[in-house]
């Protein structure tokens, strides 16, 4: 993780980690969902939505449709929200269509699928397993890592079979589900057994107004005092930590009350993405993960409210069960724990909890939702600096060749320029991190400089 000390005891700690892998995006097109419209009513054309808008519409329909609502997901190819309904009442279907969603009639209700998850919790809480509702298949998908063998596998398999093939499916995951502490270079803590290393997630303001950051809960449980260098003095202290149980998050307060903590993610090569709001994840949307070990990677959200059974790190025969997580196909490795999961347009989505596989062969990773962590800790996004208004802000989905002049937030690069001279200038306004304004310049490598003015206001 890259850190820059500001004179007069003001520390600027960039969010996320360094060693970004070129900021290239590997977009994974989602298969189009099947659609049923048995009502015979004239349907309104589905709305074209960004992922954030789809999440908002899904929340609205979940409330208005009641028990008829059976989940939803984002069709990123068509930029549409697909909503599952279990009630064949034409009024329900028309209501969802008028709101702008694509409607799909399914067999299993949300209540049915929640009952499946409860059965799994009772009969199959086995280290190395995880499960989450997949709205695309309208089933609960159960995953087992490479450590689930012998009688454990037999128990899991028989439990899933007893639920019925129309309710749950079982799949094998590569590697082992584990929390991803150690091996990173973002934030450090010296403990009795050596050095604990994690990644910083998002800078926030604590409920008492002091500057702080969010990271993984298992990092906060492992160590109390954190530094921005392996041999440096502690700069922050854990205030709250949750792990295992209902979440995996920590609120860590900076020891210096004058610390400037900009609301941004450092994606490497001098580039940042301004974080302007906390957003709920939507199945099917593209997300980006930044971690101190493996840098920048992207993929899609594949499940919500996931339960993961990690092998306990303190009890060889125990299990650390964490609920309420976001499931994705984004890779991660040791040291990425706590790192930022965010959207291209600056939405804070989650912090890395754990997963299986690696960034060579691929894998799946689970994240703590930011919205839930903020609610539990009473913190709000953003710090005291106006850095979010800097002009040199990067588009994480752009290649290194077009990250010039802050082309996502601050401005655009000259499209007629050659590869050797693509440069641009941009201006930007940042409201979430402290209402800052600024101008910036960028070059072909994506590096940029920015100057700006700031005030002490912040929003959530």
Secondary structure, DSSP 8 states (H G I E B T S, - for coil): --EEEETTTEEEE-BS-S---TT---------------S-----------HHHHHHHHHHHHHHHGGGEEEEEEETTTTEEEEEE----HHHHHHHHHTT-EEEE-S--HHHHHHHHHHHHHH---TTEEEEEETTTTEEEEEE-TT--HHHHHHHHHHHHHH-TTTEEEEE-SS--EE--SS-SSEEEEETTEEEEE---EEEE-TTS-EEEEE-HHHHHH-SEEBSSTTS---EEEEEEE-SBS--EEEEEESSTT-B--SEEEEETTEEEE--EE----TT-EEEEEETTTEEEEEEEEEEEEEEEEE-SS-TT-EEEEEEEEEES----TT-TT-EEE-TTSEEEEEEEEEEEETTTEEEEEEEEHHHHHHHHT-EE--S--GGG-S-B--TTS-GGG--S-TTTTB---TTS-TTT--EEEEEEE-SSS-EEEEEEE-TTS-EEEEEE--S----
